[in-house]
Amino acid sequence: MKILVHKSDIGGIINAPSSKSYTIRALMCAALAKGYSEIKNPLHADDTEAASRVLNQIGVTIESKSDRWKIKGGRFQVPTGDLYCGDSAATLRFMSAVCAWCLEYAV
């Protein structure tokens, strides 16, 4: 038996499934960054919606479309009421630090 082996190129695109944890972390990073950020293929879930909602309450603008979110961050305001993180422990942990910073440096 005779076998010939040739070099080949491998290529392609893989779309990883969305992650609740990564979506919340991306929201927090985008909120802290000045200017506009975009999250492609965010996970739409109760926890990510809670993170989006509380960030909105402190002045972060989030434009939500089905396959991407556009975030304008970098400027915070002191919230006028309670921030309800729902059952999202990640949102609560991140917002504790963000709110402490916000109280010190909000404009």
Backbone torsions as a table, in degrees:
resi	resn	phi	psi	omega
1	MET	NA	136.8	179.6
2	LYS	-116.9	127.0	-179.7
3	ILE	-122.9	133.0	175.1
4	LEU	-110.0	130.6	178.6
5	VAL	-115.5	127.0	-179.1
6	HIS	-118.2	150.1	175.3
7	LYS	-66.8	141.4	177.0
8	SER	-136.6	160.3	176.2
9	ASP	-102.3	137.6	176.7
10	ILE	-108.8	135.2	-179.9
11	GLY	-152.7	165.4	177.6
12	GLY	153.0	177.5	179.5
13	ILE	-127.8	133.7	177.4
14	ILE	-120.4	127.0	174.1
15	ASN	-97.0	111.4	179.5
16	ALA	-72.0	145.5	177.5
17	PRO	-64.7	148.3	179.6
18	SER	-64.1	153.8	-178.9
19	SER	-129.0	134.2	177.4
20	LYS	-61.4	-46.6	-177.9
21	SER	-62.3	-47.4	-179.7
22	TYR	-67.3	-36.4	179.0
23	THR	-64.6	-43.7	179.0
24	ILE	-65.2	-42.9	178.2
25	ARG	-62.9	-41.1	178.1
26	ALA	-64.2	-39.8	176.6
27	LEU	-60.4	-45.2	-179.1
28	MET	-64.4	-43.4	178.6
29	CYS	-63.6	-42.4	179.5
30	ALA	-65.6	-36.1	178.7
31	ALA	-65.8	-37.3	-179.1
32	LEU	-77.4	-24.3	-178.4
33	ALA	-78.7	143.2	176.1
34	LYS	-77.5	142.3	177.6
35	GLY	88.0	-155.1	-174.6
36	TYR	-101.1	142.5	173.8
37	SER	-131.2	159.7	179.1
38	GLU	-133.9	132.9	175.4
39	ILE	-108.3	119.7	179.2
40	LYS	-94.7	138.9	-179.9
41	ASN	53.0	52.8	177.3
42	PRO	-70.4	157.1	175.2
43	LEU	-85.9	125.7	176.1
44	HIS	-91.4	106.9	-178.8
45	ALA	-148.9	167.6	-179.8
46	ASP	-55.7	-43.3	-177.8
47	ASP	-67.2	-41.3	-179.8
48	THR	-71.6	-32.4	175.9
49	GLU	-68.0	-36.9	177.1
50	ALA	-63.7	-43.5	178.2
51	ALA	-62.0	-43.9	179.0
52	SER	-61.6	-43.5	-177.9
53	ARG	-64.2	-47.1	-177.8
54	VAL	-70.2	-33.6	175.6
55	LEU	-64.7	-37.4	177.2
56	ASN	-61.7	-37.7	-179.6
57	GLN	-67.3	-20.4	178.3
58	ILE	-104.8	15.4	171.3
59	GLY	102.9	4.3	178.7
60	VAL	-86.6	127.9	-180.0
61	THR	-92.6	127.5	-179.9
62	ILE	-128.0	115.7	175.2
63	GLU	-94.8	117.2	-174.2
64	SER	-105.4	123.0	170.7
65	LYS	-120.6	169.9	-173.0
66	SER	-61.2	-40.1	-174.4
67	ASP	-109.7	1.5	179.0
68	ARG	-161.3	151.0	175.3
69	TRP	-120.3	134.7	176.9
70	LYS	-107.8	124.0	-173.1
71	ILE	-118.6	132.0	172.4
72	LYS	-108.8	111.1	-175.9
73	GLY	-116.8	-169.4	174.4
74	GLY	95.0	-11.7	179.1
75	ARG	-132.6	119.5	-178.6
76	PHE	-112.4	158.1	171.9
77	GLN	-129.6	153.9	178.0
78	VAL	-70.7	128.8	-179.1
79	PRO	-65.5	148.1	-179.3
80	THR	-88.5	-15.5	-179.7
81	GLY	-141.1	-167.4	178.8
82	ASP	-69.7	145.9	174.2
83	LEU	-102.2	115.5	-177.5
84	TYR	-99.4	112.8	-177.6
85	CYS	-89.5	4.8	-178.3
86	GLY	62.4	-139.4	178.5
87	ASP	-97.8	16.9	-175.8
88	SER	-87.6	100.0	179.4
89	ALA	-65.1	-37.3	179.4
90	ALA	-63.5	-42.9	178.4
91	THR	-62.4	-43.4	179.0
92	LEU	-60.4	-45.1	-179.6
93	ARG	-63.5	-47.9	-178.4
94	PHE	-67.6	-40.6	-177.3
95	MET	-69.7	-25.4	175.2
96	SER	-59.6	-46.1	179.1
97	ALA	-70.9	-43.2	-179.0
98	VAL	-62.6	-43.3	-179.2
99	CYS	-67.5	-36.2	176.3
100	ALA	-62.4	-42.2	177.5
101	TRP	-67.0	-41.0	-178.0
102	CYS	-60.7	-41.9	179.9
103	LEU	-64.6	-30.6	-178.8
104	GLU	-82.2	-39.0	-169.2
105	TYR	-123.2	6.8	-177.5
106	ALA	-62.4	145.6	176.7
107	VAL	-113.9	NA	NA
